[in-house]
Amino acid sequence: MLARLWRAGELTSIWTPDEEQEAMRDLIRARKQAMDAVKTAKQQLLSFLLRHGLRYENGQYWTQRHRRWLAEMRKLPFPHQQLAFEEYKRAIAQAEDRVATLDRVIDDAILGWHFAPVVDALRALRGVNTTIAATVVAETGDITRFETPRQLMAWLGLVPSEHSSGNTIRRGRLTKTGNAPARTMLVEAGWSYRHPPKEGYPYLKRSAHLPQHIRDIGWKAQTRLCKRYRDLSRTGKPQPRVLAAIARELAGFVRDIARQTPLKA
């Protein structure tokens, strides 16, 4: 049956990750879990302070001023409560150290990776740092296997679901099929396009060594997606839908860059 289906062209080939790809995925997912641990530890500390009526009212949380306020706090009435507070702070510091360690390991691992040139080239896109680029490539694998941008968008679950009958077409929410970590990273990168197009110093520093045609794609993505973000926001679309639309189009630029970047031998 498989032979007949293959001869008839009814089988779809899939990309199978090798051991090196799986190792990068393990590393990327370990960092994701470490980031979740940081978020949980911070929430536990804030909840502890809230139970005791201690509020920070001088700005946003987790800035240098907020951390200084936490370090100097000595308002808890009992020594064992103060000890619990210190343990919460230690848990945050340990989780953040773990994230920093994994970031350094990821940077070192990318250097010898087969897809290292693609990761480097994707940083030409605004909002795509090393972690986001490495996550997208590690989870997606060979991006060039998608013949059209829409195939990649559908694989990421960034296209609307559809319920059709006859001439009636009903489109619903995003399918959210495919790979969740890669989709989440693209949505996170989409936040940066709420600002006007700009080539700031950090962007120029990380993309200066890239070929001109790759940087041109990055600038084209900026001008298009920043305008797209403003237009959708102006129509009153909810922000999650706006970010999903930006991430969907950003996936097309990711595919374009991957197709024009030769892999390491």
SULHUZI-V525988 format. One record per helix or strand. SS is the DSSP state (h for helix, s for strand). FROM is the first residue (numbers start at 1). TO is the last residue. Records with the same first field share a line. If there is no record, write none. Layout:
# SULHUZI-V525988
SS->FROM-TO ; FROM-TO
This chain:
# SULHUZI-V525988
h->2-7 ; 19-51 ; 64-71 ; 79-111 ; 116-122 ; 130-140 ; 143-145 ; 149-155 ; 180-194 ; 201-207 ; 212-234 ; 239-259
s->160-165 ; 168-174
